[in-house]
């Protein structure tokens, strides 16, 4: 029973964090890493590519 309580609290905390902006899910990057074909924004250039993430990480240092 305690296991279900902990799982429920974990899911509640994750959904609250995503809703309030404490956690950010970068869907385009996640789907790219999983190899799922998708179009993030038709006609727009992708912003969340692994190369872009690596270059911004280097620039932040």
C-alpha positions in Angstrom: 0.0 0.0 0.0 2.9 2.4 0.8 4.3 1.6 -2.6 1.1 3.0 -4.3 1.3 6.1 -2.1 4.9 6.8 -3.1 4.1 6.3 -6.8 1.1 8.6 -6.5 3.2 11.3 -4.8 5.9 11.0 -7.4 3.5 11.4 -10.3 1.8 14.3 -8.5 5.1 16.0 -8.0 6.2 15.5 -11.6 2.9 16.8 -13.0 3.0 19.8 -10.7 6.6 20.5 -11.6 5.9 20.4 -15.3 2.8 22.5 -15.0 4.5 25.2 -12.9 7.6 25.3 -15.1 10.0 23.8 -12.6 10.7 20.9 -15.1 10.9 21.4 -18.8 10.3 18.6 -21.3 12.1 19.2 -24.6 9.9 16.9 -26.7 11.8 17.6 -30.0 15.1 16.5 -28.5 13.6 13.5 -26.7 11.9 12.3 -29.9 15.1 12.8 -31.9 17.1 10.7 -29.4 14.5 8.0 -29.6 14.6 8.0 -33.4 10.9 8.8 -33.8 10.2 10.7 -37.1 8.3 13.9 -36.4 7.9 17.5 -37.6 8.2 19.8 -34.6 7.1 23.0 -36.4 6.4 22.8 -40.1 8.5 25.3 -42.0 10.6 26.3 -39.0 14.1 25.3 -38.3 14.6 22.9 -35.4 16.0 24.6 -32.3 16.5 21.5 -30.1 19.0 19.4 -32.0 21.9 17.7 -30.3 24.4 19.9 -32.1 22.6 23.0 -30.9 22.5 21.7 -27.4 26.2 20.9 -27.4 27.1 24.3 -28.9 25.0 26.2 -26.3 26.5 24.2 -23.5 30.0 25.1 -24.7 29.0 28.8 -25.0 27.6 28.8 -21.4 31.0 27.7 -20.1 
